[in-house]
Amino acid sequence: MMRKNLTTGLLALVMALGAVACSDDDPTEPKESELSTEEATALAEALARVGDDVALKVFLQAVSQGSNALAPAGIDALGDVFTPQSHGGPHKSFTLSVEDVPCVGGEGDVSAQLTVTTTEYPEEDRVVLEAEGTMTHQACRVVARKQQGQQVFAITGDPNLSWTLRLEAVGDELVGEQTFAYNGAFRWTTPDGRAGRCTVDYSLTVDMDEKRAEAAGTFCGVNVQWTAGGSDA
């Protein structure tokens, strides 16, 4: 049950973290090849929605080809759906991938790959889950929802967006530090002729013992700076 909860929760957590809020002290109007803070935040959220849709298709594909697909313990039952990376001992690993998934915005497509490795410590009822993935957009239409109206973007990976994640649990409870890192680059265009290139490089740490989360880095040239919980709550 613990492994299934961790693997199922991985999907929702990763995509939610993909939309970490941005902040910037410089309110100046962006150039045609740049995004404003509001646009960058809205685009991060829009890309997270695209990622959520693609990741759901990855898992549904696995479920359709085998039983107990969401649990690392079910790897052996899935045959070719999972690609074993190691045998014996506490380690289990599998890889899932999808190609040319239509974008939720109606144009373009996304390809993705996800590799998950679990390390179990039965005597402690503890498991560590580590994951890494890539997502490659190809002329993918996304709709960024701003406070006033919306902005349409066409996103193409340059070459892609990638992320890593580490979760640890004892029993059914997450413990210690949970870490997430998100990086890569993509090119964007808008219907009114604006165009540019975005780089993504930020990380987030959630300390379950301190009940505190903190993110830092950049998204499309805008600072990512976010904290919640802990003694500051």
Secondary structure by P-SEA (a helix, b strand, c coil): caaaaaaaaaaaaaaaacccbbbbccccccccccccaaaaaaaaaaaaaaaaaaaaaaaaaaaacccccccccccccccccccccccccccccccccccccccccccccccbbbbbbbbbbccccbbbbbbcbbbbbccbbbbbbccccbbbbbbbccccccbbbbbbbcccccccbbbbbbbbcccccccccccbbbbbbbbbbbcccccbbbbbbbcccbbbbbbcccccc
